[in-house]
Amino acid sequence: MLGQLGQAALAREDDVSVEEAMTAGPSTVRPSFELDRAVERMHREHLNTLPVTTSDGRLLGLLDRATAEQALAESPAPA
């Protein structure tokens, strides 16, 4: 994953390439990253989504903060 297009980039009215508009090197996590830590990181970095990638940067999907928070709230407490 080389970059990410945020809301500000998508709202631009000038004629620029995707490369010029994207944020390079966005924050990502691996699939094994603990969900509670991912949610904490999303709050700290003011992110609504967090890309999930392989170690070589291949995008696997996006973790949605609201969905992750709901999953944590519904999961049973550890014994």
HTML snippet that shows the backbone in 3Dmol.js (N, CA, C, O; Angstrom):
<script src="https://3Dmol.org/build/3Dmol-min.js"></script>
<div id="view" style="width:600px;height:400px;position:relative"></div>
<script>
const pdb = `
ATOM      1  N   MET A   1       0.852  -1.163   0.000  1.00  0.00           N
ATOM      2  CA  MET A   1       0.000   0.000   0.000  1.00  0.00           C
ATOM      3  C   MET A   1       0.898   1.225   0.000  1.00  0.00           C
ATOM      4  O   MET A   1       1.695   1.427   0.916  1.00  0.00           O
ATOM      5  N   LEU A   2       0.762   2.021  -1.013  1.00  0.00           N
ATOM      6  CA  LEU A   2       1.626   3.189  -1.174  1.00  0.00           C
ATOM      7  C   LEU A   2       1.048   4.451  -0.553  1.00  0.00           C
ATOM      8  O   LEU A   2       1.799   5.317  -0.102  1.00  0.00           O
ATOM      9  N   GLY A   3      -0.267   4.567  -0.524  1.00  0.00           N
ATOM     10  CA  GLY A   3      -0.869   5.785  -0.011  1.00  0.00           C
ATOM     11  C   GLY A   3      -2.353   5.638   0.193  1.00  0.00           C
ATOM     12  O   GLY A   3      -2.934   4.581  -0.051  1.00  0.00           O
ATOM     13  N   GLN A   4      -2.964   6.731   0.652  1.00  0.00           N
ATOM     14  CA  GLN A   4      -4.385   6.723   0.960  1.00  0.00           C
ATOM     15  C   GLN A   4      -4.991   8.058   0.546  1.00  0.00           C
ATOM     16  O   GLN A   4      -4.377   9.111   0.717  1.00  0.00           O
ATOM     17  N   LEU A   5      -6.191   8.003   0.004  1.00  0.00           N
ATOM     18  CA  LEU A   5      -6.925   9.218  -0.348  1.00  0.00           C
ATOM     19  C   LEU A   5      -7.956   9.492   0.739  1.00  0.00           C
ATOM     20  O   LEU A   5      -8.923   8.747   0.896  1.00  0.00           O
ATOM     21  N   GLY A   6      -7.741  10.554   1.474  1.00  0.00           N
ATOM     22  CA  GLY A   6      -8.669  10.946   2.522  1.00  0.00           C
ATOM     23  C   GLY A   6      -9.757  11.845   1.987  1.00  0.00           C
ATOM     24  O   GLY A   6      -9.787  12.155   0.796  1.00  0.00           O
ATOM     25  N   GLN A   7     -10.658  12.269   2.871  1.00  0.00           N
ATOM     26  CA  GLN A   7     -11.781  13.109   2.475  1.00  0.00           C
ATOM     27  C   GLN A   7     -11.315  14.426   1.878  1.00  0.00           C
ATOM     28  O   GLN A   7     -11.897  14.903   0.904  1.00  0.00           O
ATOM     29  N   ALA A   8     -10.271  15.024   2.451  1.00  0.00           N
ATOM     30  CA  ALA A   8      -9.776  16.304   1.938  1.00  0.00           C
ATOM     31  C   ALA A   8      -9.259  16.148   0.515  1.00  0.00           C
ATOM     32  O   ALA A   8      -9.482  17.017  -0.328  1.00  0.00           O
ATOM     33  N   ALA A   9      -8.567  15.041   0.244  1.00  0.00           N
ATOM     34  CA  ALA A   9      -8.038  14.808  -1.104  1.00  0.00           C
ATOM     35  C   ALA A   9      -9.164  14.612  -2.106  1.00  0.00           C
ATOM     36  O   ALA A   9      -9.079  15.083  -3.240  1.00  0.00           O
ATOM     37  N   LEU A  10     -10.207  13.927  -1.698  1.00  0.00           N
ATOM     38  CA  LEU A  10     -11.338  13.679  -2.592  1.00  0.00           C
ATOM     39  C   LEU A  10     -12.164  14.938  -2.855  1.00  0.00           C
ATOM     40  O   LEU A  10     -12.834  15.040  -3.883  1.00  0.00           O
ATOM     41  N   ALA A  11     -12.116  15.892  -1.929  1.00  0.00           N
ATOM     42  CA  ALA A  11     -12.883  17.124  -2.072  1.00  0.00           C
ATOM     43  C   ALA A  11     -12.151  18.188  -2.892  1.00  0.00           C
ATOM     44  O   ALA A  11     -12.724  19.230  -3.210  1.00  0.00           O
ATOM     45  N   ARG A  12     -10.902  17.932  -3.228  1.00  0.00           N
ATOM     46  CA  ARG A  12     -10.127  18.918  -3.989  1.00  0.00           C
ATOM     47  C   ARG A  12     -10.781  19.189  -5.333  1.00  0.00           C
ATOM     48  O   ARG A  12     -11.307  18.286  -5.983  1.00  0.00           O
ATOM     49  N   GLU A  13     -10.736  20.446  -5.733  1.00  0.00           N
ATOM     50  CA  GLU A  13     -11.320  20.818  -7.012  1.00  0.00           C
ATOM     51  C   GLU A  13     -10.267  21.029  -8.085  1.00  0.00           C
ATOM     52  O   GLU A  13     -10.598  21.136  -9.266  1.00  0.00           O
ATOM     53  N   ASP A  14      -9.001  21.092  -7.690  1.00  0.00           N
ATOM     54  CA  ASP A  14      -7.953  21.282  -8.698  1.00  0.00           C
ATOM     55  C   ASP A  14      -7.647  19.960  -9.395  1.00  0.00           C
ATOM     56  O   ASP A  14      -7.959  18.889  -8.873  1.00  0.00           O
ATOM     57  N   ASP A  15      -7.055  20.038 -10.540  1.00  0.00           N
ATOM     58  CA  ASP A  15      -6.785  18.859 -11.358  1.00  0.00           C
ATOM     59  C   ASP A  15      -5.395  18.324 -11.035  1.00  0.00           C
ATOM     60  O   ASP A  15      -4.394  18.778 -11.590  1.00  0.00           O
ATOM     61  N   VAL A  16      -5.351  17.339 -10.119  1.00  0.00           N
ATOM     62  CA  VAL A  16      -4.084  16.733  -9.734  1.00  0.00           C
ATOM     63  C   VAL A  16      -4.179  15.225  -9.892  1.00  0.00           C
ATOM     64  O   VAL A  16      -5.271  14.659  -9.952  1.00  0.00           O
ATOM     65  N   SER A  17      -3.033  14.592  -9.959  1.00  0.00           N
ATOM     66  CA  SER A  17      -3.015  13.132 -10.063  1.00  0.00           C
ATOM     67  C   SER A  17      -3.306  12.515  -8.697  1.00  0.00           C
ATOM     68  O   SER A  17      -3.217  13.188  -7.671  1.00  0.00           O
ATOM     69  N   VAL A  18      -3.649  11.252  -8.695  1.00  0.00           N
ATOM     70  CA  VAL A  18      -3.872  10.523  -7.446  1.00  0.00           C
ATOM     71  C   VAL A  18      -2.602  10.565  -6.609  1.00  0.00           C
ATOM     72  O   VAL A  18      -2.661  10.753  -5.394  1.00  0.00           O
ATOM     73  N   GLU A  19      -1.470  10.392  -7.246  1.00  0.00           N
ATOM     74  CA  GLU A  19      -0.196  10.405  -6.530  1.00  0.00           C
ATOM     75  C   GLU A  19       0.019  11.722  -5.783  1.00  0.00           C
ATOM     76  O   GLU A  19       0.528  11.726  -4.662  1.00  0.00           O
ATOM     77  N   GLU A  20      -0.364  12.825  -6.397  1.00  0.00           N
ATOM     78  CA  GLU A  20      -0.198  14.135  -5.761  1.00  0.00           C
ATOM     79  C   GLU A  20      -1.198  14.349  -4.620  1.00  0.00           C
ATOM     80  O   GLU A  20      -0.892  15.042  -3.651  1.00  0.00           O
ATOM     81  N   ALA A  21      -2.377  13.764  -4.730  1.00  0.00           N
ATOM     82  CA  ALA A  21      -3.428  13.983  -3.747  1.00  0.00           C
ATOM     83  C   ALA A  21      -3.346  13.045  -2.542  1.00  0.00           C
ATOM     84  O   ALA A  21      -3.853  13.379  -1.471  1.00  0.00           O
ATOM     85  N   MET A  22      -2.723  11.892  -2.699  1.00  0.00           N
ATOM     86  CA  MET A  22      -2.746  10.902  -1.619  1.00  0.00           C
ATOM     87  C   MET A  22      -1.756  11.233  -0.514  1.00  0.00           C
ATOM     88  O   MET A  22      -0.776  11.951  -0.712  1.00  0.00           O
ATOM     89  N   THR A  23      -2.052  10.681   0.661  1.00  0.00           N
ATOM     90  CA  THR A  23      -1.151  10.734   1.796  1.00  0.00           C
ATOM     91  C   THR A  23      -0.253   9.511   1.691  1.00  0.00           C
ATOM     92  O   THR A  23      -0.736   8.378   1.708  1.00  0.00           O
ATOM     93  N   ALA A  24       1.036   9.734   1.585  1.00  0.00           N
ATOM     94  CA  ALA A  24       1.981   8.622   1.441  1.00  0.00           C
ATOM     95  C   ALA A  24       2.175   7.904   2.771  1.00  0.00           C
ATOM     96  O   ALA A  24       2.113   8.511   3.840  1.00  0.00           O
ATOM     97  N   GLY A  25       2.411   6.597   2.678  1.00  0.00           N
ATOM     98  CA  GLY A  25       2.739   5.788   3.846  1.00  0.00           C
ATOM     99  C   GLY A  25       1.745   5.865   4.980  1.00  0.00           C
ATOM    100  O   GLY A  25       2.131   6.202   6.099  1.00  0.00           O
ATOM    101  N   PRO A  26       0.463   5.561   4.736  1.00  0.00           N
ATOM    102  CA  PRO A  26      -0.532   5.645   5.811  1.00  0.00           C
ATOM    103  C   PRO A  26      -0.274   4.604   6.895  1.00  0.00           C
ATOM    104  O   PRO A  26       0.393   3.594   6.667  1.00  0.00           O
ATOM    105  N   SER A  27      -0.809   4.871   8.056  1.00  0.00           N
ATOM    106  CA  SER A  27      -0.714   3.961   9.187  1.00  0.00           C
ATOM    107  C   SER A  27      -1.487   2.685   8.857  1.00  0.00           C
ATOM    108  O   SER A  27      -2.636   2.755   8.422  1.00  0.00           O
ATOM    109  N   THR A  28      -0.873   1.527   9.056  1.00  0.00           N
ATOM    110  CA  THR A  28      -1.522   0.242   8.782  1.00  0.00           C
ATOM    111  C   THR A  28      -1.298  -0.713   9.949  1.00  0.00           C
ATOM    112  O   THR A  28      -0.468  -0.459  10.821  1.00  0.00           O
ATOM    113  N   VAL A  29      -2.044  -1.811   9.954  1.00  0.00           N
ATOM    114  CA  VAL A  29      -1.849  -2.895  10.929  1.00  0.00           C
ATOM    115  C   VAL A  29      -1.865  -4.224  10.195  1.00  0.00           C
ATOM    116  O   VAL A  29      -2.347  -4.315   9.066  1.00  0.00           O
ATOM    117  N   ARG A  30      -1.344  -5.236  10.831  1.00  0.00           N
ATOM    118  CA  ARG A  30      -1.368  -6.601  10.317  1.00  0.00           C
ATOM    119  C   ARG A  30      -2.640  -7.291  10.826  1.00  0.00           C
ATOM    120  O   ARG A  30      -3.234  -6.832  11.802  1.00  0.00           O
ATOM    121  N   PRO A  31      -3.061  -8.368  10.192  1.00  0.00           N
ATOM    122  CA  PRO A  31      -4.274  -9.077  10.627  1.00  0.00           C
ATOM    123  C   PRO A  31      -4.179  -9.598  12.067  1.00  0.00           C
ATOM    124  O   PRO A  31      -5.206  -9.767  12.724  1.00  0.00           O
ATOM    125  N   SER A  32      -2.993  -9.848  12.554  1.00  0.00           N
ATOM    126  CA  SER A  32      -2.822 -10.398  13.903  1.00  0.00           C
ATOM    127  C   SER A  32      -2.849  -9.329  15.000  1.00  0.00           C
ATOM    128  O   SER A  32      -2.822  -9.662  16.185  1.00  0.00           O
ATOM    129  N   PHE A  33      -2.903  -8.054  14.618  1.00  0.00           N
ATOM    130  CA  PHE A  33      -2.912  -6.958  15.598  1.00  0.00           C
ATOM    131  C   PHE A  33      -4.167  -7.060  16.449  1.00  0.00           C
ATOM    132  O   PHE A  33      -5.251  -7.291  15.915  1.00  0.00           O
ATOM    133  N   GLU A  34      -4.045  -6.893  17.764  1.00  0.00           N
ATOM    134  CA  GLU A  34      -5.190  -7.036  18.667  1.00  0.00           C
ATOM    135  C   GLU A  34      -6.204  -5.911  18.435  1.00  0.00           C
ATOM    136  O   GLU A  34      -5.835  -4.745  18.293  1.00  0.00           O
ATOM    137  N   LEU A  35      -7.480  -6.283  18.401  1.00  0.00           N
ATOM    138  CA  LEU A  35      -8.549  -5.354  18.069  1.00  0.00           C
ATOM    139  C   LEU A  35      -8.616  -4.181  19.036  1.00  0.00           C
ATOM    140  O   LEU A  35      -8.791  -3.042  18.602  1.00  0.00           O
ATOM    141  N   ASP A  36      -8.484  -4.431  20.328  1.00  0.00           N
ATOM    142  CA  ASP A  36      -8.558  -3.324  21.291  1.00  0.00           C
ATOM    143  C   ASP A  36      -7.418  -2.329  21.088  1.00  0.00           C
ATOM    144  O   ASP A  36      -7.615  -1.123  21.238  1.00  0.00           O
ATOM    145  N   ARG A  37      -6.247  -2.818  20.753  1.00  0.00           N
ATOM    146  CA  ARG A  37      -5.113  -1.929  20.481  1.00  0.00           C
ATOM    147  C   ARG A  37      -5.341  -1.136  19.193  1.00  0.00           C
ATOM    148  O   ARG A  37      -4.952   0.028  19.101  1.00  0.00           O
ATOM    149  N   ALA A  38      -5.965  -1.764  18.209  1.00  0.00           N
ATOM    150  CA  ALA A  38      -6.263  -1.065  16.949  1.00  0.00           C
ATOM    151  C   ALA A  38      -7.246   0.074  17.198  1.00  0.00           C
ATOM    152  O   ALA A  38      -7.077   1.169  16.661  1.00  0.00           O
ATOM    153  N   VAL A  39      -8.273  -0.180  18.010  1.00  0.00           N
ATOM    154  CA  VAL A  39      -9.260   0.854  18.322  1.00  0.00           C
ATOM    155  C   VAL A  39      -8.603   1.996  19.095  1.00  0.00           C
ATOM    156  O   VAL A  39      -8.870   3.165  18.813  1.00  0.00           O
ATOM    157  N   GLU A  40      -7.759   1.676  20.052  1.00  0.00           N
ATOM    158  CA  GLU A  40      -7.035   2.715  20.795  1.00  0.00           C
ATOM    159  C   GLU A  40      -6.199   3.574  19.838  1.00  0.00           C
ATOM    160  O   GLU A  40      -6.184   4.800  19.945  1.00  0.00           O
ATOM    161  N   ARG A  41      -5.523   2.929  18.926  1.00  0.00           N
ATOM    162  CA  ARG A  41      -4.696   3.641  17.947  1.00  0.00           C
ATOM    163  C   ARG A  41      -5.545   4.530  17.043  1.00  0.00           C
ATOM    164  O   ARG A  41      -5.153   5.651  16.720  1.00  0.00           O
ATOM    165  N   MET A  42      -6.707   4.026  16.638  1.00  0.00           N
ATOM    166  CA  MET A  42      -7.596   4.806  15.778  1.00  0.00           C
ATOM    167  C   MET A  42      -8.086   6.062  16.508  1.00  0.00           C
ATOM    168  O   MET A  42      -8.186   7.131  15.905  1.00  0.00           O
ATOM    169  N   HIS A  43      -8.389   5.933  17.796  1.00  0.00           N
ATOM    170  CA  HIS A  43      -8.790   7.102  18.581  1.00  0.00           C
ATOM    171  C   HIS A  43      -7.625   8.088  18.689  1.00  0.00           C
ATOM    172  O   HIS A  43      -7.794   9.287  18.468  1.00  0.00           O
ATOM    173  N   ARG A  44      -6.468   7.580  19.024  1.00  0.00           N
ATOM    174  CA  ARG A  44      -5.281   8.429  19.217  1.00  0.00           C
ATOM    175  C   ARG A  44      -4.915   9.190  17.940  1.00  0.00           C
ATOM    176  O   ARG A  44      -4.516  10.353  17.994  1.00  0.00           O
ATOM    177  N   GLU A  45      -5.056   8.520  16.791  1.00  0.00           N
ATOM    178  CA  GLU A  45      -4.666   9.115  15.517  1.00  0.00           C
ATOM    179  C   GLU A  45      -5.854   9.739  14.767  1.00  0.00           C
ATOM    180  O   GLU A  45      -5.714  10.183  13.628  1.00  0.00           O
ATOM    181  N   HIS A  46      -7.026   9.766  15.426  1.00  0.00           N
ATOM    182  CA  HIS A  46      -8.246  10.359  14.841  1.00  0.00           C
ATOM    183  C   HIS A  46      -8.583   9.723  13.489  1.00  0.00           C
ATOM    184  O   HIS A  46      -8.814  10.424  12.504  1.00  0.00           O
ATOM    185  N   LEU A  47      -8.607   8.384  13.456  1.00  0.00           N
ATOM    186  CA  LEU A  47      -8.899   7.637  12.238  1.00  0.00           C
ATOM    187  C   LEU A  47     -10.261   6.971  12.349  1.00  0.00           C
ATOM    188  O   LEU A  47     -10.620   6.462  13.411  1.00  0.00           O
ATOM    189  N   ASN A  48     -11.019   6.970  11.263  1.00  0.00           N
ATOM    190  CA  ASN A  48     -12.291   6.237  11.205  1.00  0.00           C
ATOM    191  C   ASN A  48     -12.096   4.848  10.626  1.00  0.00           C
ATOM    192  O   ASN A  48     -12.877   3.940  10.909  1.00  0.00           O
ATOM    193  N   THR A  49     -11.063   4.680   9.821  1.00  0.00           N
ATOM    194  CA  THR A  49     -10.713   3.377   9.266  1.00  0.00           C
ATOM    195  C   THR A  49      -9.212   3.184   9.386  1.00  0.00           C
ATOM    196  O   THR A  49      -8.451   4.146   9.487  1.00  0.00           O
ATOM    197  N   LEU A  50      -8.803   1.932   9.373  1.00  0.00           N
ATOM    198  CA  LEU A  50      -7.388   1.582   9.468  1.00  0.00           C
ATOM    199  C   LEU A  50      -7.107   0.466   8.473  1.00  0.00           C
ATOM    200  O   LEU A  50      -7.699  -0.608   8.575  1.00  0.00           O
ATOM    201  N   PRO A  51      -6.216   0.694   7.513  1.00  0.00           N
ATOM    202  CA  PRO A  51      -5.912  -0.346   6.531  1.00  0.00           C
ATOM    203  C   PRO A  51      -5.232  -1.556   7.195  1.00  0.00           C
ATOM    204  O   PRO A  51      -4.361  -1.408   8.052  1.00  0.00           O
ATOM    205  N   VAL A  52      -5.650  -2.733   6.779  1.00  0.00           N
ATOM    206  CA  VAL A  52      -5.042  -3.984   7.231  1.00  0.00           C
ATOM    207  C   VAL A  52      -4.247  -4.521   6.050  1.00  0.00           C
ATOM    208  O   VAL A  52      -4.804  -4.756   4.977  1.00  0.00           O
ATOM    209  N   THR A  53      -2.942  -4.715   6.245  1.00  0.00           N
ATOM    210  CA  THR A  53      -2.067  -5.124   5.150  1.00  0.00           C
ATOM    211  C   THR A  53      -1.212  -6.321   5.536  1.00  0.00           C
ATOM    212  O   THR A  53      -1.061  -6.655   6.711  1.00  0.00           O
ATOM    213  N   THR A  54      -0.659  -6.957   4.509  1.00  0.00           N
ATOM    214  CA  THR A  54       0.328  -8.013   4.727  1.00  0.00           C
ATOM    215  C   THR A  54       1.669  -7.344   5.015  1.00  0.00           C
ATOM    216  O   THR A  54       1.794  -6.125   4.897  1.00  0.00           O
ATOM    217  N   SER A  55       2.662  -8.131   5.389  1.00  0.00           N
ATOM    218  CA  SER A  55       3.980  -7.576   5.699  1.00  0.00           C
ATOM    219  C   SER A  55       4.639  -6.931   4.482  1.00  0.00           C
ATOM    220  O   SER A  55       5.527  -6.091   4.634  1.00  0.00           O
ATOM    221  N   ASP A  56       4.215  -7.313   3.280  1.00  0.00           N
ATOM    222  CA  ASP A  56       4.782  -6.688   2.076  1.00  0.00           C
ATOM    223  C   ASP A  56       3.901  -5.547   1.548  1.00  0.00           C
ATOM    224  O   ASP A  56       4.105  -5.069   0.432  1.00  0.00           O
ATOM    225  N   GLY A  57       2.920  -5.114   2.353  1.00  0.00           N
ATOM    226  CA  GLY A  57       2.133  -3.938   2.004  1.00  0.00           C
ATOM    227  C   GLY A  57       0.900  -4.181   1.160  1.00  0.00           C
ATOM    228  O   GLY A  57       0.282  -3.223   0.696  1.00  0.00           O
ATOM    229  N   ARG A  58       0.520  -5.438   0.945  1.00  0.00           N
ATOM    230  CA  ARG A  58      -0.681  -5.722   0.150  1.00  0.00           C
ATOM    231  C   ARG A  58      -1.916  -5.486   1.013  1.00  0.00           C
ATOM    232  O   ARG A  58      -2.031  -6.021   2.116  1.00  0.00           O
ATOM    233  N   LEU A  59      -2.835  -4.679   0.494  1.00  0.00           N
ATOM    234  CA  LEU A  59      -4.045  -4.341   1.234  1.00  0.00           C
ATOM    235  C   LEU A  59      -4.971  -5.553   1.329  1.00  0.00           C
ATOM    236  O   LEU A  59      -5.301  -6.176   0.320  1.00  0.00           O
ATOM    237  N   LEU A  60      -5.383  -5.876   2.547  1.00  0.00           N
ATOM    238  CA  LEU A  60      -6.330  -6.961   2.774  1.00  0.00           C
ATOM    239  C   LEU A  60      -7.736  -6.427   3.028  1.00  0.00           C
ATOM    240  O   LEU A  60      -8.726  -7.081   2.701  1.00  0.00           O
ATOM    241  N   GLY A  61      -7.814  -5.232   3.615  1.00  0.00           N
ATOM    242  CA  GLY A  61      -9.115  -4.647   3.903  1.00  0.00           C
ATOM    243  C   GLY A  61      -8.979  -3.433   4.787  1.00  0.00           C
ATOM    244  O   GLY A  61      -7.872  -3.016   5.127  1.00  0.00           O
ATOM    245  N   LEU A  62     -10.127  -2.860   5.162  1.00  0.00           N
ATOM    246  CA  LEU A  62     -10.161  -1.707   6.046  1.00  0.00           C
ATOM    247  C   LEU A  62     -10.909  -2.072   7.316  1.00  0.00           C
ATOM    248  O   LEU A  62     -11.999  -2.641   7.260  1.00  0.00           O
ATOM    249  N   LEU A  63     -10.323  -1.745   8.458  1.00  0.00           N
ATOM    250  CA  LEU A  63     -10.986  -1.927   9.740  1.00  0.00           C
ATOM    251  C   LEU A  63     -11.768  -0.653  10.027  1.00  0.00           C
ATOM    252  O   LEU A  63     -11.190   0.434  10.068  1.00  0.00           O
ATOM    253  N   ASP A  64     -13.069  -0.777  10.226  1.00  0.00           N
ATOM    254  CA  ASP A  64     -13.936   0.354  10.525  1.00  0.00           C
ATOM    255  C   ASP A  64     -14.015   0.527  12.037  1.00  0.00           C
ATOM    256  O   ASP A  64     -14.317  -0.422  12.760  1.00  0.00           O
ATOM    257  N   ARG A  65     -13.742   1.749  12.515  1.00  0.00           N
ATOM    258  CA  ARG A  65     -13.679   1.979  13.967  1.00  0.00           C
ATOM    259  C   ARG A  65     -15.009   1.688  14.652  1.00  0.00           C
ATOM    260  O   ARG A  65     -15.025   1.024  15.689  1.00  0.00           O
ATOM    261  N   ALA A  66     -16.118   2.161  14.107  1.00  0.00           N
ATOM    262  CA  ALA A  66     -17.420   1.938  14.746  1.00  0.00           C
ATOM    263  C   ALA A  66     -17.740   0.444  14.831  1.00  0.00           C
ATOM    264  O   ALA A  66     -18.240  -0.026  15.853  1.00  0.00           O
ATOM    265  N   THR A  67     -17.459  -0.287  13.785  1.00  0.00           N
ATOM    266  CA  THR A  67     -17.701  -1.733  13.774  1.00  0.00           C
ATOM    267  C   THR A  67     -16.798  -2.442  14.779  1.00  0.00           C
ATOM    268  O   THR A  67     -17.233  -3.357  15.478  1.00  0.00           O
ATOM    269  N   ALA A  68     -15.542  -2.016  14.845  1.00  0.00           N
ATOM    270  CA  ALA A  68     -14.594  -2.616  15.791  1.00  0.00           C
ATOM    271  C   ALA A  68     -15.016  -2.336  17.231  1.00  0.00           C
ATOM    272  O   ALA A  68     -14.940  -3.216  18.089  1.00  0.00           O
ATOM    273  N   GLU A  69     -15.462  -1.107  17.492  1.00  0.00           N
ATOM    274  CA  GLU A  69     -15.928  -0.768  18.844  1.00  0.00           C
ATOM    275  C   GLU A  69     -17.144  -1.599  19.233  1.00  0.00           C
ATOM    276  O   GLU A  69     -17.256  -2.040  20.377  1.00  0.00           O
ATOM    277  N   GLN A  70     -18.046  -1.810  18.294  1.00  0.00           N
ATOM    278  CA  GLN A  70     -19.225  -2.623  18.548  1.00  0.00           C
ATOM    279  C   GLN A  70     -18.832  -4.065  18.843  1.00  0.00           C
ATOM    280  O   GLN A  70     -19.370  -4.682  19.762  1.00  0.00           O
ATOM    281  N   ALA A  71     -17.894  -4.602  18.064  1.00  0.00           N
ATOM    282  CA  ALA A  71     -17.437  -5.976  18.280  1.00  0.00           C
ATOM    283  C   ALA A  71     -16.797  -6.131  19.662  1.00  0.00           C
ATOM    284  O   ALA A  71     -16.995  -7.148  20.327  1.00  0.00           O
ATOM    285  N   LEU A  72     -16.038  -5.134  20.091  1.00  0.00           N
ATOM    286  CA  LEU A  72     -15.424  -5.189  21.413  1.00  0.00           C
ATOM    287  C   LEU A  72     -16.478  -5.120  22.514  1.00  0.00           C
ATOM    288  O   LEU A  72     -16.370  -5.811  23.527  1.00  0.00           O
ATOM    289  N   ALA A  73     -17.492  -4.288  22.315  1.00  0.00           N
ATOM    290  CA  ALA A  73     -18.553  -4.133  23.318  1.00  0.00           C
ATOM    291  C   ALA A  73     -19.380  -5.415  23.449  1.00  0.00           C
ATOM    292  O   ALA A  73     -19.887  -5.727  24.527  1.00  0.00           O
ATOM    293  N   GLU A  74     -19.510  -6.149  22.352  1.00  0.00           N
ATOM    294  CA  GLU A  74     -20.332  -7.367  22.366  1.00  0.00           C
ATOM    295  C   GLU A  74     -19.542  -8.618  22.756  1.00  0.00           C
ATOM    296  O   GLU A  74     -20.134  -9.665  23.021  1.00  0.00           O
ATOM    297  N   SER A  75     -18.217  -8.518  22.794  1.00  0.00           N
ATOM    298  CA  SER A  75     -17.415  -9.711  23.107  1.00  0.00           C
ATOM    299  C   SER A  75     -17.397  -9.956  24.615  1.00  0.00           C
ATOM    300  O   SER A  75     -17.381  -9.012  25.404  1.00  0.00           O
ATOM    301  N   PRO A  76     -17.399 -11.228  25.005  1.00  0.00           N
ATOM    302  CA  PRO A  76     -17.378 -11.547  26.438  1.00  0.00           C
ATOM    303  C   PRO A  76     -16.054 -11.119  27.057  1.00  0.00           C
ATOM    304  O   PRO A  76     -15.008 -11.153  26.409  1.00  0.00           O
ATOM    305  N   ALA A  77     -16.118 -10.716  28.316  1.00  0.00           N
ATOM    306  CA  ALA A  77     -14.901 -10.313  29.037  1.00  0.00           C
ATOM    307  C   ALA A  77     -13.998 -11.520  29.228  1.00  0.00           C
ATOM    308  O   ALA A  77     -14.485 -12.632  29.430  1.00  0.00           O
ATOM    309  N   PRO A  78     -12.661 -11.308  29.165  1.00  0.00           N
ATOM    310  CA  PRO A  78     -11.742 -12.436  29.363  1.00  0.00           C
ATOM    311  C   PRO A  78     -11.850 -13.002  30.767  1.00  0.00           C
ATOM    312  O   PRO A  78     -12.073 -12.269  31.731  1.00  0.00           O
ATOM    313  N   ALA A  79     -11.691 -14.305  30.871  1.00  0.00           N
ATOM    314  CA  ALA A  79     -11.812 -14.975  32.173  1.00  0.00           C
ATOM    315  C   ALA A  79     -10.546 -14.867  32.975  1.00  0.00           C
ATOM    316  O   ALA A  79     -10.479 -15.375  34.094  1.00  0.00           O
TER     317      ALA A  79
END
`;
const viewer = $3Dmol.createViewer("view");
viewer.addModel(pdb, "pdb");
viewer.setStyle({}, {cartoon: {color: "spectrum"}});
viewer.zoomTo();
viewer.render();
</script>
